[in-house]
Amino acid sequence: MGICASSQYISQGGIALKWPSTAKIIHLDGTLQELKHPIKAEQILSQNLGCFLCSSESMYINSHIPFIPQNEELKLGQIYFLMPLSRSHQTLSLHDLCTLAIKAHAALTH
């Protein structure tokens, strides 16, 4: 899918300050959860039963959605999607990826 979280800057008195990078999780209902510190995927999954996590960087048309292993640490600067387990064996269509991109855009701009 290739949705990248680019570094964001603000200007304060002519000096550019970098905002701290966060791991961003887009929930099923489109809400955004930002994590300031890396945590294991299992911490998110334990609060969202019946779901799995996937990285926006590893989603491609006509391929299965790759799971983030429960023991993997979520990386700052990455965007992750919570997906229902029922989608775990389906391939992603162009329509699916566009829908996820729209959901991410809406969550990131609010």
PLY file of the C-alpha trace (Angstrom):
ply
format ascii 1.0
element vertex 110
property float x
property float y
property float z
element edge 109
property int vertex1
property int vertex2
end_header
0.00 0.00 0.00
2.93 2.21 0.71
1.28 4.72 3.03
4.30 6.34 4.64
4.32 8.47 7.75
6.68 11.27 6.85
8.41 13.37 9.43
6.42 16.46 10.33
7.89 19.80 11.24
6.61 22.94 12.89
8.25 26.31 12.79
8.78 28.21 16.00
10.52 31.55 15.72
12.09 30.53 12.40
13.45 27.27 13.85
12.09 23.99 12.49
11.31 21.51 15.25
10.73 17.85 14.47
7.60 16.34 16.04
8.24 13.09 17.83
7.48 10.11 15.64
4.67 7.80 16.70
3.37 4.40 15.69
-0.13 4.93 14.33
-2.86 2.31 14.57
-6.05 2.67 12.53
-8.86 0.81 14.31
-11.77 -0.97 12.62
-14.04 2.01 13.24
-11.48 4.42 11.73
-10.23 5.89 14.99
-6.53 6.64 15.31
-4.38 5.46 18.21
-0.88 6.92 18.45
1.88 5.30 20.46
4.83 7.41 21.56
6.89 4.39 22.61
7.35 1.04 20.85
5.22 -1.77 22.28
4.64 -5.38 21.29
1.75 -6.13 18.94
0.24 -8.46 21.55
-0.54 -5.46 23.78
-2.80 -4.00 21.08
-4.26 -7.37 20.10
-5.18 -8.26 23.69
-7.47 -5.20 23.69
-8.91 -6.00 20.24
-10.00 -9.63 20.25
-10.87 -11.12 16.88
-8.40 -8.84 15.09
-4.89 -8.92 13.70
-2.42 -6.14 12.94
-0.85 -5.45 9.57
1.59 -2.80 8.40
0.61 -0.39 5.65
4.08 -0.96 4.19
3.44 -4.63 3.41
0.01 -4.53 1.77
-0.16 -5.23 -1.97
-2.88 -5.81 -4.55
-3.77 -9.48 -5.11
-1.81 -10.70 -2.08
-2.82 -11.91 1.36
-2.62 -9.47 4.23
0.52 -10.31 6.24
0.08 -10.55 10.02
2.35 -8.68 12.40
3.54 -11.42 14.82
2.32 -10.92 18.39
5.85 -10.72 19.76
6.97 -8.10 17.22
7.56 -4.57 18.44
5.57 -1.91 16.59
7.90 0.62 14.99
7.61 4.36 15.45
6.86 6.17 12.20
4.79 3.26 10.83
1.06 3.03 10.17
-0.73 -0.17 11.18
-4.26 -1.36 10.54
-6.36 -3.53 12.83
-8.18 -6.01 10.61
-10.86 -8.58 11.48
-9.58 -12.17 11.56
-12.22 -13.01 8.94
-10.08 -11.06 6.42
-6.90 -13.00 7.20
-7.15 -15.41 4.27
-8.53 -13.01 1.68
-6.48 -11.30 -0.99
-6.48 -7.53 -1.22
-8.11 -5.90 -4.21
-7.41 -2.42 -5.51
-10.77 -1.40 -4.03
-9.73 -2.78 -0.60
-6.47 -0.80 -0.66
-8.24 2.38 -1.73
-10.77 1.95 1.08
-7.94 1.54 3.61
-6.11 4.57 2.20
-9.26 6.69 2.58
-9.75 5.40 6.14
-6.12 6.25 6.99
-6.38 9.71 5.44
-9.54 10.47 7.40
-7.96 9.29 10.67
-4.69 11.16 10.12
-6.29 14.48 9.18
-8.67 14.77 12.14
0 1
1 2
2 3
3 4
4 5
5 6
6 7
7 8
8 9
9 10
10 11
11 12
12 13
13 14
14 15
15 16
16 17
17 18
18 19
19 20
20 21
21 22
22 23
23 24
24 25
25 26
26 27
27 28
28 29
29 30
30 31
31 32
32 33
33 34
34 35
35 36
36 37
37 38
38 39
39 40
40 41
41 42
42 43
43 44
44 45
45 46
46 47
47 48
48 49
49 50
50 51
51 52
52 53
53 54
54 55
55 56
56 57
57 58
58 59
59 60
60 61
61 62
62 63
63 64
64 65
65 66
66 67
67 68
68 69
69 70
70 71
71 72
72 73
73 74
74 75
75 76
76 77
77 78
78 79
79 80
80 81
81 82
82 83
83 84
84 85
85 86
86 87
87 88
88 89
89 90
90 91
91 92
92 93
93 94
94 95
95 96
96 97
97 98
98 99
99 100
100 101
101 102
102 103
103 104
104 105
105 106
106 107
107 108
108 109
